[in-house]
Amino acid sequence: MMTEEPSETQKAIREQIRVAVEAIDGALQGIVRFLTPLRPTMRNELIQSLGGHIEQARRAKESLEGILLELQQQKES
């Protein structure tokens, strides 16, 4: 029974990370869809304002994906 608990905990952690990755990805896609039809000048101004936040979100997504991959590899070994 003790061996199942960490496995269930790890499964829950992997699921939470997967959901977080999907949420960040969805938010980034939504921003791109919002910006795409705007006039170039307005789009560029918004990108300048949001650029740092978008980059931070992208890095967070990549980091979480790396953690998820590492957890998956640990599960398989």
FIVEX-461321 format. One record per residue: residue number from 1; chain; x, y, z of N, C-alpha, C in turn. Coordinates in nm, 2 decimals. Atoms other than C-alpha are relative to their C-alpha. Layout:
# residues N
@n: NUM&chain: A&n_x: X&n_y: Y&n_z: Z&ca_x: X&ca_y: Y&ca_z: Z&c_x: X&c_y: Y&c_z: Z
...
END
This chain:
# residues 77
@n: 1&chain: A&n_x: 0.08&n_y: -0.12&n_z: 0.00&ca_x: 0.00&ca_y: 0.00&ca_z: 0.00&c_x: 0.09&c_y: 0.13&c_z: 0.00
@n: 2&chain: A&n_x: -0.09&n_y: -0.12&n_z: 0.00&ca_x: 0.29&ca_y: 0.24&ca_z: 0.07&c_x: 0.05&c_y: 0.03&c_z: -0.14
@n: 3&chain: A&n_x: -0.06&n_y: -0.03&n_z: 0.14&ca_x: 0.42&ca_y: 0.20&ca_z: -0.29&c_x: -0.10&c_y: 0.07&c_z: -0.09
@n: 4&chain: A&n_x: 0.11&n_y: -0.06&n_z: 0.08&ca_x: 0.08&ca_y: 0.31&ca_z: -0.43&c_x: -0.01&c_y: 0.15&c_z: 0.02
@n: 5&chain: A&n_x: 0.02&n_y: -0.14&n_z: -0.03&ca_x: 0.07&ca_y: 0.64&ca_z: -0.25&c_x: 0.09&c_y: 0.10&c_z: -0.08
@n: 6&chain: A&n_x: -0.09&n_y: -0.09&n_z: 0.08&ca_x: 0.38&ca_y: 0.81&ca_z: -0.41&c_x: -0.04&c_y: -0.01&c_z: -0.15
@n: 7&chain: A&n_x: 0.04&n_y: 0.01&n_z: 0.13&ca_x: 0.26&ca_y: 0.67&ca_z: -0.74&c_x: -0.12&c_y: 0.09&c_z: -0.03
@n: 8&chain: A&n_x: 0.12&n_y: -0.08&n_z: 0.02&ca_x: -0.08&ca_y: 0.83&ca_z: -0.70&c_x: 0.03&c_y: 0.15&c_z: 0.01
@n: 9&chain: A&n_x: -0.04&n_y: -0.14&n_z: -0.01&ca_x: 0.08&ca_y: 1.15&ca_z: -0.58&c_x: 0.07&c_y: 0.05&c_z: -0.12
@n: 10&chain: A&n_x: -0.07&n_y: -0.04&n_z: 0.12&ca_x: 0.31&ca_y: 1.16&ca_z: -0.88&c_x: -0.10&c_y: 0.01&c_z: -0.12
@n: 11&chain: A&n_x: 0.10&n_y: -0.01&n_z: 0.11&ca_x: 0.02&ca_y: 1.09&ca_z: -1.11&c_x: -0.08&c_y: 0.13&c_z: 0.01
@n: 12&chain: A&n_x: 0.07&n_y: -0.12&n_z: -0.02&ca_x: -0.17&ca_y: 1.38&ca_z: -0.96&c_x: 0.08&c_y: 0.13&c_z: -0.03
@n: 13&chain: A&n_x: -0.09&n_y: -0.11&n_z: 0.03&ca_x: 0.13&ca_y: 1.61&ca_z: -0.99&c_x: 0.02&c_y: 0.01&c_z: -0.15
@n: 14&chain: A&n_x: -0.01&n_y: 0.00&n_z: 0.15&ca_x: 0.18&ca_y: 1.51&ca_z: -1.36&c_x: -0.13&c_y: 0.06&c_z: -0.06
@n: 15&chain: A&n_x: 0.13&n_y: -0.05&n_z: 0.05&ca_x: -0.19&ca_y: 1.58&ca_z: -1.42&c_x: -0.01&c_y: 0.16&c_z: 0.02
@n: 16&chain: A&n_x: 0.01&n_y: -0.15&n_z: -0.02&ca_x: -0.17&ca_y: 1.93&ca_z: -1.26&c_x: 0.10&c_y: 0.07&c_z: -0.09
@n: 17&chain: A&n_x: -0.09&n_y: -0.07&n_z: 0.09&ca_x: 0.14&ca_y: 2.02&ca_z: -1.46&c_x: -0.05&c_y: 0.00&c_z: -0.14
@n: 18&chain: A&n_x: 0.05&n_y: 0.00&n_z: 0.14&ca_x: -0.02&ca_y: 1.90&ca_z: -1.78&c_x: -0.11&c_y: 0.10&c_z: -0.02
@n: 19&chain: A&n_x: 0.11&n_y: -0.09&n_z: 0.01&ca_x: -0.33&ca_y: 2.11&ca_z: -1.71&c_x: 0.06&c_y: 0.15&c_z: 0.00
@n: 20&chain: A&n_x: -0.07&n_y: -0.13&n_z: 0.00&ca_x: -0.10&ca_y: 2.41&ca_z: -1.63&c_x: 0.06&c_y: 0.04&c_z: -0.14
@n: 21&chain: A&n_x: -0.06&n_y: -0.01&n_z: 0.13&ca_x: 0.08&ca_y: 2.36&ca_z: -1.96&c_x: -0.10&c_y: 0.04&c_z: -0.10
@n: 22&chain: A&n_x: 0.11&n_y: -0.02&n_z: 0.09&ca_x: -0.24&ca_y: 2.35&ca_z: -2.15&c_x: -0.06&c_y: 0.14&c_z: 0.02
@n: 23&chain: A&n_x: 0.05&n_y: -0.13&n_z: -0.02&ca_x: -0.37&ca_y: 2.66&ca_z: -1.98&c_x: 0.09&c_y: 0.12&c_z: -0.05
@n: 24&chain: A&n_x: -0.09&n_y: -0.10&n_z: 0.05&ca_x: -0.06&ca_y: 2.86&ca_z: -2.06&c_x: 0.00&c_y: 0.00&c_z: -0.15
@n: 25&chain: A&n_x: 0.00&n_y: 0.01&n_z: 0.15&ca_x: -0.06&ca_y: 2.74&ca_z: -2.42&c_x: -0.13&c_y: 0.06&c_z: -0.05
@n: 26&chain: A&n_x: 0.13&n_y: -0.06&n_z: 0.04&ca_x: -0.43&ca_y: 2.83&ca_z: -2.45&c_x: 0.00&c_y: 0.16&c_z: 0.01
@n: 27&chain: A&n_x: -0.01&n_y: -0.14&n_z: -0.02&ca_x: -0.36&ca_y: 3.18&ca_z: -2.31&c_x: 0.09&c_y: 0.06&c_z: -0.11
@n: 28&chain: A&n_x: -0.09&n_y: -0.06&n_z: 0.10&ca_x: -0.07&ca_y: 3.24&ca_z: -2.55&c_x: -0.06&c_y: -0.01&c_z: -0.14
@n: 29&chain: A&n_x: 0.07&n_y: 0.01&n_z: 0.13&ca_x: -0.27&ca_y: 3.12&ca_z: -2.85&c_x: -0.11&c_y: 0.10&c_z: 0.00
@n: 30&chain: A&n_x: 0.11&n_y: -0.10&n_z: 0.00&ca_x: -0.56&ca_y: 3.35&ca_z: -2.74&c_x: 0.06&c_y: 0.14&c_z: -0.03
@n: 31&chain: A&n_x: -0.07&n_y: -0.13&n_z: 0.02&ca_x: -0.32&ca_y: 3.65&ca_z: -2.73&c_x: 0.04&c_y: 0.01&c_z: -0.15
@n: 32&chain: A&n_x: -0.04&n_y: 0.00&n_z: 0.14&ca_x: -0.19&ca_y: 3.56&ca_z: -3.08&c_x: -0.13&c_y: 0.03&c_z: -0.08
@n: 33&chain: A&n_x: 0.12&n_y: -0.02&n_z: 0.08&ca_x: -0.55&ca_y: 3.53&ca_z: -3.21&c_x: -0.05&c_y: 0.14&c_z: 0.01
@n: 34&chain: A&n_x: 0.05&n_y: -0.14&n_z: -0.03&ca_x: -0.64&ca_y: 3.87&ca_z: -3.05&c_x: 0.09&c_y: 0.10&c_z: -0.08
@n: 35&chain: A&n_x: -0.09&n_y: -0.09&n_z: 0.06&ca_x: -0.33&ca_y: 4.04&ca_z: -3.19&c_x: 0.00&c_y: 0.00&c_z: -0.16
@n: 36&chain: A&n_x: -0.01&n_y: 0.02&n_z: 0.14&ca_x: -0.34&ca_y: 3.90&ca_z: -3.54&c_x: -0.08&c_y: 0.10&c_z: -0.09
@n: 37&chain: A&n_x: 0.08&n_y: -0.08&n_z: 0.09&ca_x: -0.63&ca_y: 4.10&ca_z: -3.69&c_x: 0.02&c_y: 0.16&c_z: 0.02
@n: 38&chain: A&n_x: -0.02&n_y: -0.15&n_z: -0.03&ca_x: -0.51&ca_y: 4.44&ca_z: -3.54&c_x: 0.08&c_y: 0.06&c_z: -0.10
@n: 39&chain: A&n_x: -0.09&n_y: -0.07&n_z: 0.09&ca_x: -0.35&ca_y: 4.71&ca_z: -3.74&c_x: 0.14&c_y: -0.01&c_z: 0.05
@n: 40&chain: A&n_x: -0.14&n_y: 0.02&n_z: -0.03&ca_x: 0.02&ca_y: 4.67&ca_z: -3.75&c_x: 0.06&c_y: 0.09&c_z: 0.11
@n: 41&chain: A&n_x: -0.05&n_y: -0.09&n_z: -0.10&ca_x: 0.09&ca_y: 4.98&ca_z: -3.54&c_x: -0.05&c_y: -0.03&c_z: 0.14
@n: 42&chain: A&n_x: 0.06&n_y: 0.04&n_z: -0.13&ca_x: -0.15&ca_y: 4.88&ca_z: -3.26&c_x: 0.05&c_y: -0.13&c_z: 0.04
@n: 43&chain: A&n_x: -0.05&n_y: 0.13&n_z: -0.04&ca_x: -0.03&ca_y: 4.52&ca_z: -3.27&c_x: 0.14&c_y: 0.02&c_z: 0.05
@n: 44&chain: A&n_x: -0.14&n_y: -0.02&n_z: -0.04&ca_x: 0.33&ca_y: 4.64&ca_z: -3.24&c_x: 0.01&c_y: 0.06&c_z: 0.14
@n: 45&chain: A&n_x: 0.00&n_y: -0.06&n_z: -0.14&ca_x: 0.25&ca_y: 4.86&ca_z: -2.94&c_x: -0.04&c_y: -0.10&c_z: 0.10
@n: 46&chain: A&n_x: 0.04&n_y: 0.10&n_z: -0.09&ca_x: 0.07&ca_y: 4.58&ca_z: -2.77&c_x: 0.11&c_y: -0.11&c_z: 0.03
@n: 47&chain: A&n_x: -0.11&n_y: 0.10&n_z: -0.01&ca_x: 0.35&ca_y: 4.34&ca_z: -2.84&c_x: 0.11&c_y: 0.05&c_z: 0.09
@n: 48&chain: A&n_x: -0.11&n_y: -0.07&n_z: -0.08&ca_x: 0.60&ca_y: 4.59&ca_z: -2.69&c_x: -0.05&c_y: 0.00&c_z: 0.15
@n: 49&chain: A&n_x: 0.05&n_y: 0.00&n_z: -0.13&ca_x: 0.38&ca_y: 4.61&ca_z: -2.38&c_x: -0.01&c_y: -0.13&c_z: 0.06
@n: 50&chain: A&n_x: 0.02&n_y: 0.14&n_z: -0.05&ca_x: 0.31&ca_y: 4.24&ca_z: -2.34&c_x: 0.11&c_y: -0.09&c_z: -0.03
@n: 51&chain: A&n_x: -0.11&n_y: 0.09&n_z: 0.05&ca_x: 0.63&ca_y: 4.10&ca_z: -2.49&c_x: 0.07&c_y: -0.07&c_z: 0.12
@n: 52&chain: A&n_x: -0.07&n_y: 0.06&n_z: -0.12&ca_x: 0.80&ca_y: 4.04&ca_z: -2.15&c_x: -0.08&c_y: -0.10&c_z: 0.07
@n: 53&chain: A&n_x: 0.09&n_y: 0.10&n_z: -0.06&ca_x: 0.50&ca_y: 3.87&ca_z: -2.01&c_x: -0.03&c_y: -0.12&c_z: -0.08
@n: 54&chain: A&n_x: 0.01&n_y: 0.11&n_z: 0.10&ca_x: 0.45&ca_y: 3.66&ca_z: -2.32&c_x: 0.12&c_y: -0.09&c_z: 0.01
@n: 55&chain: A&n_x: -0.12&n_y: 0.08&n_z: 0.00&ca_x: 0.81&ca_y: 3.55&ca_z: -2.31&c_x: 0.01&c_y: -0.08&c_z: 0.14
@n: 56&chain: A&n_x: -0.01&n_y: 0.07&n_z: -0.14&ca_x: 0.79&ca_y: 3.47&ca_z: -1.93&c_x: -0.10&c_y: -0.12&c_z: 0.00
@n: 57&chain: A&n_x: 0.09&n_y: 0.11&n_z: 0.01&ca_x: 0.48&ca_y: 3.26&ca_z: -2.00&c_x: 0.05&c_y: -0.11&c_z: -0.08
@n: 58&chain: A&n_x: -0.06&n_y: 0.10&n_z: 0.08&ca_x: 0.65&ca_y: 3.08&ca_z: -2.28&c_x: 0.11&c_y: -0.08&c_z: 0.07
@n: 59&chain: A&n_x: -0.11&n_y: 0.07&n_z: -0.08&ca_x: 0.95&ca_y: 3.00&ca_z: -2.06&c_x: -0.06&c_y: -0.09&c_z: 0.11
@n: 60&chain: A&n_x: 0.07&n_y: 0.08&n_z: -0.11&ca_x: 0.72&ca_y: 2.88&ca_z: -1.78&c_x: -0.05&c_y: -0.13&c_z: -0.06
@n: 61&chain: A&n_x: 0.06&n_y: 0.12&n_z: 0.07&ca_x: 0.54&ca_y: 2.65&ca_z: -2.03&c_x: 0.11&c_y: -0.10&c_z: -0.03
@n: 62&chain: A&n_x: -0.11&n_y: 0.09&n_z: 0.03&ca_x: 0.87&ca_y: 2.51&ca_z: -2.15&c_x: 0.06&c_y: -0.07&c_z: 0.12
@n: 63&chain: A&n_x: -0.06&n_y: 0.05&n_z: -0.12&ca_x: 1.00&ca_y: 2.46&ca_z: -1.80&c_x: -0.10&c_y: -0.11&c_z: 0.06
@n: 64&chain: A&n_x: 0.09&n_y: 0.10&n_z: -0.04&ca_x: 0.68&ca_y: 2.28&ca_z: -1.70&c_x: 0.00&c_y: -0.13&c_z: -0.09
@n: 65&chain: A&n_x: -0.01&n_y: 0.11&n_z: 0.09&ca_x: 0.70&ca_y: 2.06&ca_z: -2.01&c_x: 0.12&c_y: -0.08&c_z: 0.03
@n: 66&chain: A&n_x: -0.12&n_y: 0.07&n_z: -0.04&ca_x: 1.05&ca_y: 1.97&ca_z: -1.91&c_x: -0.02&c_y: -0.08&c_z: 0.13
@n: 67&chain: A&n_x: 0.03&n_y: 0.08&n_z: -0.12&ca_x: 0.94&ca_y: 1.87&ca_z: -1.56&c_x: -0.09&c_y: -0.11&c_z: -0.03
@n: 68&chain: A&n_x: 0.09&n_y: 0.11&n_z: 0.03&ca_x: 0.66&ca_y: 1.67&ca_z: -1.70&c_x: 0.07&c_y: -0.11&c_z: -0.07
@n: 69&chain: A&n_x: -0.07&n_y: 0.11&n_z: 0.07&ca_x: 0.89&ca_y: 1.48&ca_z: -1.93&c_x: 0.09&c_y: -0.07&c_z: 0.09
@n: 70&chain: A&n_x: -0.08&n_y: 0.06&n_z: -0.09&ca_x: 1.13&ca_y: 1.42&ca_z: -1.65&c_x: -0.08&c_y: -0.10&c_z: 0.10
@n: 71&chain: A&n_x: 0.09&n_y: 0.09&n_z: -0.08&ca_x: 0.85&ca_y: 1.28&ca_z: -1.43&c_x: -0.05&c_y: -0.12&c_z: -0.07
@n: 72&chain: A&n_x: 0.04&n_y: 0.12&n_z: 0.08&ca_x: 0.73&ca_y: 1.06&ca_z: -1.71&c_x: 0.11&c_y: -0.10&c_z: -0.02
@n: 73&chain: A&n_x: -0.12&n_y: 0.09&n_z: 0.01&ca_x: 1.08&ca_y: 0.92&ca_z: -1.76&c_x: 0.03&c_y: -0.07&c_z: 0.13
@n: 74&chain: A&n_x: -0.02&n_y: 0.07&n_z: -0.13&ca_x: 1.11&ca_y: 0.85&ca_z: -1.39&c_x: -0.11&c_y: -0.11&c_z: 0.02
@n: 75&chain: A&n_x: 0.11&n_y: 0.10&n_z: -0.01&ca_x: 0.77&ca_y: 0.67&ca_z: -1.40&c_x: 0.04&c_y: -0.13&c_z: -0.08
@n: 76&chain: A&n_x: -0.02&n_y: 0.11&n_z: 0.09&ca_x: 0.89&ca_y: 0.45&ca_z: -1.69&c_x: 0.13&c_y: -0.08&c_z: 0.04
@n: 77&chain: A&n_x: -0.12&n_y: 0.07&n_z: -0.04&ca_x: 1.22&ca_y: 0.36&ca_z: -1.52&c_x: -0.02&c_y: -0.08&c_z: 0.13
END
